[in-house]
Amino acid sequence: MLRAALLPAALLITGAIAGWGILDTAGLAAFASNLVAVQFTSRAWFIMLTVSFMLIVTVALALSRYGDIRLGHDDDRPEFSTVSWLTMLFAAGMGVGLLYWGTAEPLTHYVLIADYTDATEAADYALFMTNFHWGLHAWAIYALTGLIIAYFSFRRDCPTLVSAPLIHVFGSNAITRDIGWLSDLLAIVAIAIGLGGSVAMGVFQVKEGIEALLGLPDMGLWLTLGVFAALCLAYLPPLLVDLSRGMALLSNMAMAIAGGLMIFILLAGPTHYLMGGIVEAAGAYFAGAFAHGFRTFTFFDERVGDWFQSWTLTYMVWWLAWAPFVGVFIARISRGRTIREFVAGVLLVPTAFSIVWFGVFGGVGFYGVLQIDVPVLEVVQNNVDGVTFFVLERFPLASLTIAAVVAAAFLFIITSVVSAAFVLGMFSTGGDLNPSARVKLIWGVVLGALGLVMILSGSIDAVKSIIALGALPFVFIVLLLVVCLLKALKTEKVRES
């Protein structure tokens, strides 16, 4: 009975949030901001402790005697070659977020930090914080969630649901079924709201890119809504058919464009400056990331506390919102690999790529600020959506590179929405590996409505608050899933080292 009610309940909650946001965008944004601020103030320590715990557990499993266990049966072998697998991990790690924040985030942190220290140290710490937000802790959330889903789905032959580990480990009874149902519901809500935020970010960036490419003044909401309408027309048709190689091709195309753009900037820009910054940032990050995972900035002033909440804490719950979605994708492509192989690939490869990405785009921004006095900080403070294009206009082939960013962002949004609608359809229909076109189309409409809510808010800060509101309850579910994994692993027969 509860299982049959999952889809209507999920649609009711997400639809109600979308409806509220469309009718009273400011009211929803204010409600989310106020509630999230209260939660972050009281639970900052718990959130940081949780994500650090997840990183520790993930690394410990890889290094332990359980590292040789396969995510599947003992005779299963990887479906994809190591190169193809790592390429798809890049695709999972890449997205509109990196395109949007490549230059903007390090410089945003720099504006605050420069008031507390000199410019050089401010630049170093700004890159460190950016790498922290996109590095090991973020991917540990994805890795551990994906590991749990893969383990119970492929080794214990459970349904691909968030609730499956709980019911498998503790048995099927009224309590576990109720908690499991709630877990699936919270996962669906977190995914839907998180994806809606990414849709908004992508639309904001595509709109700015079109204006930069065509030399248009600020066209306001009308062009934004036009981009959003084009996006909906592009992603709705694929929802009517099965997922195919075409979607993987679009994702790989977007990743290839983004990777080519990064290499172009590295070679066309101050290469020695950027490479020096990348090496220095990598060393600083790996030396300090673990300890920083326990920082809560409790003894700093209110301005720093607000910054910590609006960036670090928001990012951590944002990754938690995406964890079931990305976890299913990672699990799907990792069947047959050992836990040790899985953790090494999922943790290290995307983290390394992010360090290089922000080293290039953040480094270009710092070069403009510290070396040649380009007014990029003014753009960051006044028009964060257009920072990437402002930087690209300072390089050769600006029209080509701006068009490439617009195309990559558009492709990333389409593939994300179609994939998310598939996962949501699967979760909301009891783990059906082939949800009907009707269910996927319904979720596509809901995701579009949530994206529209975020767009109408007109503020990235409001977008981040709404995402955090949807993801906060899932923090507790993730911890419950970790307990299920650890209990299940204790029953495994493994070779003693």
Secondary structure, DSSP 8 states (H G I E B T S, - for coil): -HHHHHHHHHHHHHHHHHHHHHH-HHHHHHHHHHHHHHHHHHHHHHHHHHHHHHHHHHHHHHHSGGGG-BSS-TT---SS-HHHHHHHHHHHH-SHHHHHHTTHHHHHHHHHHTTTS-HHHHHHHHHHHHHHHHSHHHHHHHHHHHHHHHIIIIIS---SSTTHHHHHHH-SSHHHHHHHHHHHHHHHHHHHHHHHHHHHHHHHHHHHHHHHHHT----HHHHHHHHHHHHHHHHTGGGGS---HHHHHHHHHHHHHHHHHHHHHHHHS-HHHHHHHHHHHHHHHHHHHHHHTT---TTS-HHHHHHHIIIIIHHHHHHHHHHHHHHHHHHHHTTT-BHHHHHHHHHHHHHHHHHHHHHHHHHHHHHHHHTS--THHHHHHH-GGGHHHHHHTTSTTHHHHHHHHHHHHHHHHHHHHHHHHHHHHHHHTTS-SS--HHHHHHHHHHHHHHHHHHHHH--HHHHHHHHHHHHTTHHHHHHHHHHHHHHHHTT------
